[in-house]
Amino acid sequence: MTVRFSSRVDISAPNPIAAAEADARAHGVVLGKLNDSNPTRHGLAPAEVPGVYTAEPRGPRPARETLARYLSDTGDSPAGSAPVDPDSLYLLSSTSEAYSWLIKLLCDAGDAVLAPKPGYPLIESIARLECVDTIEYQLRFDGSWFIDTAAIEQLLYSEQGERIRALVLINPNNPSGSYVKPEERATLVRLCAERGIAIIADEVFYDYALEPFDGNARLAGETGVLTFALDGFSKMLAAPHAKVGWIRVSGPQSDVIEAQRRLDVIADDYLPMSDIIADRLPELLAAAPAQVARVRERVRGNLAALHGMLEGDEHGLVDVLRAEGGWNILLRVPSVIDENELVLRLIESHGLTGQPGYFFDMTSNGYLAVSLLPEPDEFRRNIRAVLDTVAAMLG
């Protein structure tokens, strides 16, 4: 099936003047503009913001070309695959904004997207703002996390499945840290292609492998179904204040063409990324490999320290679920301890707060999300506080 796009994006035929302008551009004719209100074309740009504003909806082309080269050189595409096409990229402020654009593209009010649970509640919140529902699909745990693809298939072919327009895959997921496995990917791509459903692949944590299984790969560049891969500087540079994100569009050519025709309208309405930010992309991308390595060393070191502390704990009451990737982990505590009471005790006794498992819709009690980012000494103190608090609550 081909993908069905939302009716909210106006792609009606241009008026005669717009059509004539497009024809002139296609033939290399540069038209003067009686109504040119771009001050940068008239010598009025400030010295602090030089250059001419070109208003390219997908983001300034030099910036997209720089990003495309970086992704081609450092990505995880299959051997022999084509370099990343700059025209497949959209630059924007964040992956949160990307979710909003894509829900506008794919969904009308009352439609739905599939999102993983446990998971970060951002997707549900953004979908609600777009008057779109989220339907959860469950990640299961049997010593490691996996996607229940059979349940997704049943859902897609149910009456409820008629409303579903996109499947969100977090690769790796937060907070479970699980990557999409090769066999899961093959099944989900097939199902989405059969049902005319797009994949939105959030891969912001992809580079931070911790204890992965073999065979993981990015969904960016997937050709079997219309796919929108999201990434950005927030996680790549460990810089949430570096508000740069991007969408990479791939899939069957007919779907990609139709998707980009509509996505260009959305991007144009919201205006392209600031040239001030785009001009810094080369230096920020140049810093990315060293920064990723620095963060990866920190999180892997803290995970190793955590394993050591848990193995050496005399009470043996706390363990950690296998974390394949990302920079957060889930501690598992005895389920007789109420998660709220645990965090309240940490606040009272140690001046520490945290996020219990129910924040992420874990299906049972007894979990605590913990970041691997703190300085090593601080991280050890945090874990010690959890271990001591759990022991005291059961003592």
Rosetta blueprint (number, residue, H / E / L):
1 M L
2 T L
3 V L
4 R L
5 F L
6 S L
7 S L
8 R L
9 V L
10 D L
11 I L
12 S L
13 A L
14 P L
15 N L
16 P H
17 I H
18 A H
19 A H
20 A H
21 E H
22 A H
23 D H
24 A H
25 R H
26 A H
27 H L
28 G L
29 V L
30 V L
31 L L
32 G L
33 K L
34 L L
35 N L
36 D L
37 S L
38 N L
39 P H
40 T H
41 R H
42 H L
43 G L
44 L L
45 A L
46 P L
47 A L
48 E L
49 V L
50 P L
51 G L
52 V L
53 Y L
54 T L
55 A L
56 E L
57 P L
58 R L
59 G L
60 P L
61 R H
62 P H
63 A H
64 R H
65 E H
66 T H
67 L H
68 A H
69 R H
70 Y H
71 L H
72 S H
73 D H
74 T H
75 G L
76 D L
77 S L
78 P L
79 A L
80 G L
81 S L
82 A L
83 P L
84 V L
85 D L
86 P H
87 D H
88 S H
89 L E
90 Y E
91 L E
92 L E
93 S L
94 S L
95 T H
96 S H
97 E H
98 A H
99 Y H
100 S H
101 W H
102 L H
103 I H
104 K H
105 L H
106 L H
107 C L
108 D L
109 A L
110 G L
111 D L
112 A E
113 V E
114 L E
115 A E
116 P E
117 K E
118 P L
119 G L
120 Y L
121 P L
122 L H
123 I H
124 E H
125 S H
126 I H
127 A H
128 R H
129 L H
130 E L
131 C L
132 V L
133 D E
134 T E
135 I E
136 E E
137 Y E
138 Q E
139 L E
140 R E
141 F E
142 D L
143 G L
144 S L
145 W E
146 F E
147 I E
148 D L
149 T H
150 A H
151 A H
152 I H
153 E H
154 Q H
155 L H
156 L H
157 Y L
158 S L
159 E L
160 Q H
161 G H
162 E H
163 R H
164 I E
165 R E
166 A E
167 L E
168 V E
169 L E
170 I E
171 N L
172 P L
173 N L
174 N L
175 P L
176 S L
177 G L
178 S L
179 Y L
180 V L
181 K L
182 P H
183 E H
184 E H
185 R H
186 A H
187 T H
188 L H
189 V H
190 R H
191 L H
192 C H
193 A H
194 E H
195 R H
196 G L
197 I L
198 A E
199 I E
200 I E
201 A E
202 D E
203 E L
204 V L
205 F L
206 Y L
207 D L
208 Y L
209 A E
210 L L
211 E L
212 P L
213 F L
214 D L
215 G L
216 N L
217 A L
218 R L
219 L L
220 A L
221 G L
222 E L
223 T L
224 G L
225 V L
226 L L
227 T E
228 F E
229 A E
230 L E
231 D E
232 G E
233 F H
234 S H
235 K H
236 M H
237 L L
238 A L
239 A L
240 P L
241 H L
242 A L
243 K L
244 V L
245 G E
246 W E
247 I E
248 R E
249 V E
250 S E
251 G L
252 P L
253 Q H
254 S H
255 D H
256 V H
257 I H
258 E H
259 A H
260 Q H
261 R H
262 R H
263 L H
264 D H
265 V H
266 I H
267 A H
268 D H
269 D H
270 Y H
271 L L
272 P L
273 M L
274 S L
275 D H
276 I H
277 I H
278 A H
279 D L
280 R L
281 L H
282 P H
283 E H
284 L H
285 L H
286 A H
287 A H
288 A H
289 P H
290 A H
291 Q H
292 V H
293 A H
294 R H
295 V H
296 R H
297 E H
298 R H
299 V H
300 R H
301 G H
302 N H
303 L H
304 A H
305 A H
306 L H
307 H H
308 G H
309 M H
310 L H
311 E H
312 G H
313 D L
314 E L
315 H L
316 G L
317 L L
318 V L
319 D E
320 V E
321 L L
322 R L
323 A L
324 E L
325 G E
326 G L
327 W L
328 N E
329 I E
330 L E
331 L E
332 R E
333 V L
334 P L
335 S L
336 V L
337 I L
338 D L
339 E H
340 N H
341 E H
342 L H
343 V H
344 L H
345 R H
346 L H
347 I H
348 E H
349 S H
350 H H
351 G L
352 L L
353 T L
354 G L
355 Q E
356 P E
357 G H
358 Y H
359 F H
360 F H
361 D L
362 M L
363 T L
364 S L
365 N L
366 G L
367 Y E
368 L E
369 A E
370 V E
371 S E
372 L L
373 L L
374 P L
375 E L
376 P H
377 D H
378 E H
379 F H
380 R H
381 R H
382 N H
383 I H
384 R H
385 A H
386 V H
387 L H
388 D H
389 T H
390 V H
391 A H
392 A H
393 M H
394 L H
395 G L
